[in-house]
Amino acid sequence: MRGGGFWFLAYVGVKKVHNKTIAKKIKSGLWLVPVMGALLTGCATKTPSAPPLTDQAAAFVSYGRAEMREDKVVFINESMNLTSSDPNYDAFWHEYYPYEAELKKINDQRLQLIRDYNFNYKTMDDNTADSLAERALTLYKNKLDLLHNYYEKIKKATSPVIAARFLQVEYRVNLLLDAEIASKTPLAEKK
C-alpha cells in the first residue's frame, strides 16, 4: 500500500519550523492510519476492549504517529503562511503546541475506539454498537470543544484572520485523515 497509497504530504528539502530545522523527505502519512487504526488505543467502557499491543506493535504505532505529527507541523507552518519575522509567528506557535498535545490525548482515545470497534466487529450487538457510538460522539464533541477553545486562544494571541486560517487548515487535515479511516473501516452490521 505504501507505494500507491494516499499520501498526506510529500516534501523534500530543508525547512525551518518554529526555530527548528527539519531536513528530510516527508512521505509518511495516511498509509499509517489504517495500520494504526487496526492496532491501537484506550478508554474506560463496557464494550470489550481489544487486547494490548505487543511492545513491537506499540513502538511501530508510536513512531508512525510521531512522524505524522512532525509532518503536520510542516504542513501547518506552510499553510499558516507565517514567517519568523511576522509578529504573530511566536504567538501562534505558543498556542499551537499545547493544542497539539491535547489533541494527541483525544486521538489516543480515538485509536482505542477504532481498535475496540475492529475487535468487536464480528460479534457486534446492539449494546456494543451503542457503547461504541456514544464513545465516538463524546470524542467528536471533545475535539470540537478543543478546537473552539484554541480558536479563541489563537484569536486573542494573534488575530481573528489567523485563528480562522488555523481552523481551516485543521479542518483540511482532519478531513483527509477521517476520509482515509472511513475508507478502511467497514460499516457496522448486526450479527
N, C-alpha and C positions, 0 to 999 in steps of 0.2 A: 504494500500500500504506500510505502514511503516514496517510491519513485513517481507514481502518478496520483498521489493523494492531493487533498485540498490544502494548499499552503496558506498560512496566515501572513507571513512576511518573507521576503527574500531580499537581502541587502548585503552588499559586500563593501567593506571598507572600514575606515576609522571614523568613529562618531563620538563627539563629546556630549555626554548626557549628564546634566547637573554636576558638573565639575569632575566627572569620571570618564576616562577614555575607554571606549569599547571598540576593540578591533577584532572582528570575526565575521564569518559568513553566517548570517542568521537564516536558517532554513528549518526551524523547528516549528511546531505549532499544532495545528488541528489534527494531524495524524496521531498525536499522542492522546487526544481527548477520548476516543473510544477505548483505547487501551487502558487509560486511567479510569475511565468510567467502568470498565469491566473488572478492574482490580480493586478500587479504592473505598474508604471513608468511615464517620461515627457520631450518632445522636441517640439519646435515650428514646426508646419506642417499644410498643407492644409487638410490633412486627418482628418476626425472626430476623436476626441480623446475619449478614454474610460473615463467614469465618475471617479471622485476622489474616492479614497479608503475611507472606513469608518475608524474612528480612531482605532477601534479594528483590522481591517484587516491590516492597516498600521503598527500597533505595532507588529502584528504577523510576517509580512514580514520583518520588520526591525530586529527583534530578530533572525529570521531564517538566514538572510543574515549575521548578526554579528557572529553567530555560525559557519557558513560555512567559513567565513574569518579566524576565530580562528583555525578551523580545518586545513585550508590550510596552515597557518603559521607552524603548527606542521609538516605537510607533507613536506613543503619546507625545514624546518630545518633538517628533517631526510634525505631527498633526496639530499640536497646540501653537506651532509657529512662534514660539518664544525663544529669543536668543539670550545668552548670558548677559548681554548689555541691556536687555529690557528690564525696567524697574520692577516688573511683576514676576520675573523669572524665579527668583528665590522664594517669593511669597507663594507662588503656585506649588512649587515642589515641596515646600514646607507643609502644605496641606495634603498634597497628593500621597506622599509616602505613608502617613498614618491611615489614610483611606485604603490604600492597597493592603496594609497589614490587617485591617478589619475585614476587608473583602475576602482575604485568604481564609479567615475563620469561617465565614459563611460558605465559601467554596469547599472547605473541608467537610462541612455538613452535607453539602450537595453531593459530593463524591460518595459519601457514605450512603446517602439516599439512593444513588444510582446503583451502587453495589448491592444494597438491600433489595432494590427492585429486580435486578438480574438474578439474585439468589432466590427470590420468591416467585419469579415469573411463571414457572411451570406448575406451581401449586396455588396460584392466585385465587383467593376467595374474596367475598365482599368486605370482610373485616380488614384483611391485609390491604386491599385496594384503597379502602377509606383511610387507613392509617398512613399509607404512603402518600396519598393525595393531600391529606391535611399537612403532613410534613413539607411537601413541595410548596403548598400555598404559604405556609409560615416562612419558609426560606425566601420565597419571592417577595413577600411583604418586607422581610428584614432587609433584603437587598435594596428595595425601593426606598425604605426609610434611610438606609445608609447613604444612598445617592442624594437624597433630598438634604440630609444633614451636611454632606460635604459640598453640595452645590452652594448652600448658604455660607459655609466657611470660606470657600474659594471666592465667592462673590464679594464677601466682606474684605478678604485679604487682597484681592486683585480688582476685578470689575465684573459687572453682570455679563458682558460680552465674553470674557474669558471663561467665566463659570458656565455659560451656555455652551460654549465650544467644548468644554470638558464633558458635559452631558452628552453632546452629540458624538464625540469620539468614543466614550464609554458605551453608548448605545450601539455603535457600529461594531465594536469589538465583541460585545455580548451577543449581538445578533449572529455574527459569524460562528461563535462558539456554540450557541444554542442550536443553530441550524445543523451543525455537524453532529452534536449529541443526539438531536431528534432523528437524524437520518440513520443513526446506528442503534436506536432504541425501538424495539417492537412495541406496538400498541398493546395495552392490557386486554387479556381475554379471560373470561371466567372459565375455570376448569371444572 
